[in-house]
Amino acid sequence: MRNILGSLFKLQRLWLLLLPFLYDTPLHADDVISNLKFKQLSIFNSLPTDEVQKVYQAKDGFMWFATRYGFCQYDGYRTTLYKSNLYSPDLLTNNNVYCLGDDNDSNLWIGTQEGLNVLNKKTGEIRKYLSPAIPNNIVSCLLIARNNTVWIGTDTGLCRYIPEQDSFAFYDLELSGGVLGHCAIKSLFEDSAGDIWIGTWSSGLYRYAPTTKKFFAYPQINERNSAHVIYEDSQKNIWVGSWECGLFLLQNPKDMKNVSYINYRHTTGDEHSLSDNIVYDIAEDLNTQTLWVGTRTGLSVMRHKQPGAFLNYKSKKSPYHIPCDEINSIIRDNLGNMWLGSIGGGVLLTDTHQSPFTLHRLNLLDEEIPNTSVRAMFADANKNIWMGIGTYGLACQNHATGQLMLHT
């Protein structure tokens, strides 16, 4: 016994190396998404407000947050705020920032409630564009395509930046071949094939194929004809979130004769339905193979293998807790972490990587042992695991039988 105790204390710093002997089962994706823990960045972490409208990761890896009081760069430790104030009254055309995007030339494009701004990240210079240079000063969405083309969605319509002329081409009915007219653009997304999807407030869903330079108008998607946000998952499914009409999955998305929609909505009394019919954003978590939907009432997480069944994270009256309800923006970063921008809760961050560790609870039946604190571990030549249990004695797990015996 004395020799065993000596070995235990010598090896207590190496106990992590022995944990694999104790594993029953690995932690599954279902366990991860049922137990999400959120790190919160708020006004206490130098954000100008808890109302975050867009979370964006630039090509250099830095995180950027668009808020109603300017936009911030976050380096993992601190934030740098850009906004107009008494000391720099004309820094931005407006501090209410809706969207962000960066091109291949170190420019960060910033869409606001009143105009478009472009930050040269090398020099710090900010260029500004206002109507009539752009069709409307309300810039709701931005897209920098893989070929570095900059697309701008405004409340009047779609435009494209022409760098050679430092001007914008407005896609009215004439330029779009009679398809896309004056309408409020709310979402722009480039799919895996390079097509540009265009979502509008109440004028429906459109797609632009750069290879043929042709626009396509989709059949009415819902009673409001709302296509508020668009997303393509890893299986190349096209998802559309709407305003007050729920979530839509496109069937045969590029077969214009056979395209159809599957609709997922909130149903009162059904805790597994979508948390709300107002959908703000959509993203996919590759670690758990789940679709994340940000809504007015929380975060809805759907397993791909269970379409239409959602785990709903809410701030109240839900077994799945999130600090705030309105989830305005969702992205997956380069490391696979999930970031959420919220209205009222700042920025939320969660790690969904499946841990290699599984908690193994020691079922000691001796009522005189008040705790199961493991202070030292040792694996003998027969692969039995010896554990020092608090100040009460030794426990041994037999490798062959799995039986746990206490020695006091």
N, C-alpha and C positions, 0 to 999 in steps of 0.2 A: 504493500500500500504506500509506503514512504517513497519508493522509487517512482511509482506512478504519479504521486503528487509533485515530485520534483520535476518530472517531465512536463506535467501540465503547466506549471508556472513558467518554465523556460519557453514554452511554445505559445503562451497566451497571446503574444503579439501577432502570431501567424494564423490566428483562428479563421480569418477570412478565406485562406487557401483551402480550408477543410470543409467549408460550407456546402460544396456540391455533394458531399456524401449524404447530406440531410434532405436534399430536395425530394419532394414527393412528385410534383408536377410543375412545369414552367408556367409563368404567368401568361394567360391568354389575352388576346385582343379584347374579348368581351369584358374581362376584368378591368382592363385599362380604361375603356370608355365608360364604364360604370363608376369609376372612381377618379375622375379628373380633378386635379388640384390646380388652382390658378394663382399665378403670381401676378400681383396688381401693381401697375405703374399709374400714378394719379398726380394730382396737384402737389402731393407730398413728395413726389419724385421729380419736381421741376416742370411738370406739364402745365401749360397756361390755363387749362380747363379740364374737367372730366368728360367733356363732350368731344369725342374723337370720331371724326367722320370717315377717315381712311387710314389704313395701315399699309405701308409699302416698303419693300426691300429693294434697294438700288443694286445695280450691277456690281458695285464695289463691296457689297455686303452690309452697308449701313442701313439701319431702319429709319424710316421717316413717318411722321404722324401728321395728318392734316386735321386741324381743329377749327373751331369757330373764332379762335383768337390767334391766328397765325399757324405756322407749321414748324415742326421740330425735327432735328436729326438726333438719333440716339445711337451711341457707340457701345452700348452694353453697360456703361457706368453712369453717364450723365447725358443730359439733353442740351442741345443748342437751339435757341428759339429765334425764329425769323418772323418779325411782324412790324407793322407801322406803329410808331408811338411818338411821344413828344420829341424824342431825340432823333428819330428818323421817320418823319411823318409820311414820306412818299416811298417808303421801301417797297410796299406792295400796292397793287391797285385796290385790294380789299383784304381784310384779315380773315374773312370767312372762307376758308379753303375747303373745297369739295374733293379734289382729286390730285394725284401726283403720278409722274412717270419720268424715267430718265432715258436718254438716247445714248448712242455710241460715241458721242462727242463731248461727254462730261457735262451735259446740260440737264438740269432738273426742270421739268415742265410742271407748272402749278396752275390748276384751274380754280377760280374763285367765284364768289357771288357777283363780282363785278370786274371781269376781265381775265386775261391770261398773262402769266408771268413766267419768265424763263431765267433760272439761276445758272450762271456759269460757275460750276463748282471749283474750277481752278483759280478764277480771278475774284469770285464773289460778286461780280456784276450781275444785275437783274434787268432784263429787258421786259418791256410791257407792251401788250397788245389790247386795244379796245375797239369797239365798234366805231367805224365801219370796216376796220381791218379784219375783224372776225364778224360773223353774221349776227351774233348776240353776245352781250357781255356775261351772261350766266353760262359758265363752263362747268357742266355737270360730270363729264367723264373724259378721260384721255386714254389713248393707246399708242404706244410706240411699238410698231410691228418688228418682226425679226429682221426685216430688210432696212430698218431704221426709219421707215416712213412714220410721220407723226400725224395721227388722226385726232380731231377735236370734236367732241359732242357738245352742242350748245342747245339752248332752249328754242332756237329757231331752226336748227338743222345741223348737218354734218359738214365738216370741212377738213381739208388736208393741207399741211404745210408744204410750201414750195421753197426749199432752202436757197436755190439759185436766185430767186427774186425777193426773198424775205417777205413772202406774201402767202395768202391762203386761197385755195380753190374751194368754192362753196358748191356742194352737190345738191342743186335744186332739181326740179323735174327734168329740165333740159339736159343737165350734165349726167343725171342718173338714168337716162333712157326712159323717162316717164314713169319711174317706179317710186323714187323717194322724194317727197316734197318737203314743205316747211312743217317741221314737227319738233317736239322736245325730245332730244336724244338723252337717254339715261344710262345706257350701257354700251360699251364697245369691247369685243373680245376676239382675239385671233385664235383659231383652232389649229389642230396639229397639221392640217393640210394647207394652212396659210390663208384660209378664207376669213373674212372679217364679218363678224356678227354684230348687228345693230339692234339695240333694244330701245323702245320709245315709251313715253309716258302713257299715251292712249292711242297711238297710231299703229301699233302692232310690231311684228318682228320682221327683220330684213337680213339679207346676207349679200356680201359683195365678194365675187370671185376675181382676184387680181389677175389670174392667168387669162381669163376671157374679158376682163373689165366689164363684167355684167352684174347688175343688181337683181336680186330676187325678193319678191314680197310674199310672205307666208300667209296662209289662211288665218282668219281671226282666231286668236289663241284663247280668249276668254271674253266674258261679257264687257269688260272694260277695254279690251284689246291692249292690255298692259304687259309690257316685257321690260320689267324694271332692272333685272340683272341676268346675265348670261354666263354659263360656265360649261367647260368640257372636262369630263373626268378621265381617268387613266384608261378606261374601256372605250373611250371616244363617244360616250353618250353626251348629248347636248341637253343641258338643264336650263330652265328659264324660271326665274322668280318673278312674281307679279305683285301688284299693289291691290290687296284685298281679295285676290283670287287664288292664292296659294302657290304651290310649286308644280312645275310641268316638266315632264320628260318627253322629248321628241322621239317618235318612231319614224324610221326612214327619213332622217333629217335633210338629206340632199336629193331625195326623190320627190320632186314637187307634185307629182300626180298621186303619190301614195302617203305623203306625210300625214301624221296624226299625233295626238297628244294624250299622254296619261297624266291625270291631275291628282295631286295629293293636297288635301285641305285639312284645316283644323275642324274637328268635330267636337262640339260641346259634350263633355262626359266621357270622351275617349282619350285616356291619358297617353296613348301611344300614337295619336294623330299629330300632325304638324302643330307646333306650339302656337302659331298665329298665321293668318292668311296674308299679312303684309310681310313680304320677304325683302330683306335688305341686301344680303350677300350670300354667296355659295362658295364653298371650297371643299377639297378632298384631303383627308388625312391618309397618306399611304401606309403609315405604320400600322394602322388598325383596319385599313380597307373600309373606311366609312365616309359618308358624305355629310358635311357640316352645313347647316342652314341657319343663318342669322336672321332673326325676326324681331318684331316689335315686342314680343313677350318672352324672349329667351333664345337659347341655343338648342336647335334640334339636330340630333345625331342619328343617322340612318346607316345601318349595316347594309352593304351591297347584297348580302345573301338574304336579307329580309326587307325587300322594298315596301315602302309605305308604313313601316313600323319604326317609330322614332323614340329615342331617349331624350327627354326634354329637361334641359338644365334651366332652372329658374331661381330667382332670389327668394321666393316664398312658395309654400305649398307644393313642394316637389321633393322627392327623395334625392334628386340630383341638384346640387347647389352650385350657383354661380353668383358672384357678388352683385350683379346688376342684370336687368332684363333686356334692354334694347341693344342688340348686337348688330352694329352698323357695318362692320368690315371684318373679313376673315381672310388670312393668308397662311400658307405653309412656307416657312423660310428654307434656306439652302441646307440646313441641318435637319430638317424634318420637324421642327417645332411648330406649334400652331399659335398664331397671334390673332387677337380679337380687339377691334376697336369698338367702344361702347358709348352710349349716351348716358352719362351719369356715373360711370365706373372707370373711366380712363382706358388704359390699355391693359389687356389681360394676356398672359403667356402661360402655356401648358406644354409639358413634354409627354408625348404619347409613345415614346419608344418602350418596347416591352422589356421590362427589367429581367436580368438573368437570375435575380434572386427571388425566392419564394419563402414566405414566412412558414416556419415549421414549429408548430406549437407543441410543447412538451406536456403530455398528459400524465402528470405524476399523481397517483391516486392517494398518496400520503397526505392526509389533512393537516399534519403538523408542519408541512413545508408551505409557507405562505406565499412564496414567489418562485418563479422558474427562471431567474436571472442566470444566464450562462456566462461565467467569468473566465473560463479557460476551456480549451478543447485539445484532444489528442486522438490520433488514429493509430491503433496498434497494428501489428503485423497481420492480423486476421481481418483488418478493415472494420473492426468494431470501433465505435466512437465513444470516447470517454469525455465527460463534461463535468466541470466543477460548478455545482449549483449553489450560487450565493455563498453563504458561510455554513451550509448545511451538510455538505458531503459530495459524493460522486454519483453520477448517473451514467449508465452504459447502454448504448443502443446496439443490439446484436445485429451484425451485418446480414447474417443468413436469415434470421426470422423477423427482424425489424422490431423485436420486443425491447422495451425500455425498462431497465431495472435500476432501482435506487439503492445506493450503498451509503449508509450513514454511520 
